[in-house]
């Protein structure tokens, strides 16, 4: 079952026929109580009606998630730029040759890839 289907299962429901039977005000009373209502047609999701407060909450949550992602990308970019700057220093070639000349100290262990 998809995450969207699970989310739909957790929403209060009203059939589309209730929209006709109870009218918009009746449906909006349910939205006022619950904050959101899933409108179904033959048990299939057709629409989700949100209160303004619920919409604002979802918008803030999405913006916060986007900001965290941007922060993570910025941190990754800074790490990359720092490493690249090291390679662009005047003595980078000499330092790299020195590292390769030393050879690895395995101490009886097999190394497979870096830990960075």
N, C-alpha and C positions, 0 to 999 in steps of 0.2 A: 504494500500500500504506500502511495506517495505521501510526502510531507503535506502537500496541499489537501489530499483526501483526508488525512488525519486532522488537519486544521478545520476542514468543513465539518467533520464529525463532532467537533467540540462546540460548534456554533449553535445557538438557539435557532430553531427552524420555524418557518411558516410556509404553507403551500401557497402558490400563486393564486389559487382560488380564494384564499383569505383576503388577499389584497382587494379582490372584487367584492367579496362578501362584507368584510369589515370596513373597507374603504381605507384611504390613505391615513386618516387619523387613527384608526385602529392599529394599523401596522406601526405607525410612529409611536404609539403608546408602548408597544413591545420593544421598539428600538430605544425608547427612553428608559425602560426598565433594564434592558440587557446591554445597551451600548452598541449592539450590532445584531442583525438578524439575517439568516440565510433564507432567501426565497427559493423554493423548489418548484419544479414542474414535473409531475410523475416521479417524484423522489430524486430527480436530478437537479444539481445546483444550477440556478439561473442568474442569481444576483445576490450581492451582499449589500445591505443597507447599513450605513454607519452613522452614529451620532456625530455631531461636530467634535465633541470631546474625544471620542474614540479615534476619529480621523486624525486629529492633532497629535494624540499619543503615538499612533503608528508613524506619522510623519517625523516626529522627534526621534523615535527609535531608529528609523531608517537613516536619518541624518547622523545620529551618533555612531551607527555602524559604519557608515561611509567615512566619517572622520577617523575612526580607529584604523580602517583600511589605509587611508591616506597617510596616517602617522607611520604605519608599518612599512609602507612603500618608501616613505621619506627616509626612514632609518636604514633600510636596505640600500637605498641609493647613496646615502652618506658613507656606509661601510664600503661599498664598491668604489666610490670616489677616493676614499682614504687609501685603499689598496692600490688603486691605479696611480695615485700620486706617488706612492713609494716606488713603483716601477719606473716612474719618469724622473727620479732623482739622478743626478750626474753619476753617482757611483753605483747605481743599481746593477749594471752589467757585471762589475767587479764583484759585488756582494753575491750575486747569483752564481758566478763561477766558483767562489769560495765555498758556498753551500754544497754545490755538486762535487767539489773536490774532496770534501770531508767524508762523504759516504754515509749511509744510514747506520745507526746504532740499534740493531734489532734485539739484542740481548736474548736470542733464541726464539723470538716471536716473529710471526708473519704479519706484515702490515698490508692492509688492503684499502687504500684510499685515505683521505685526510679526515680530520675531525673538526674542520672549520666550517 
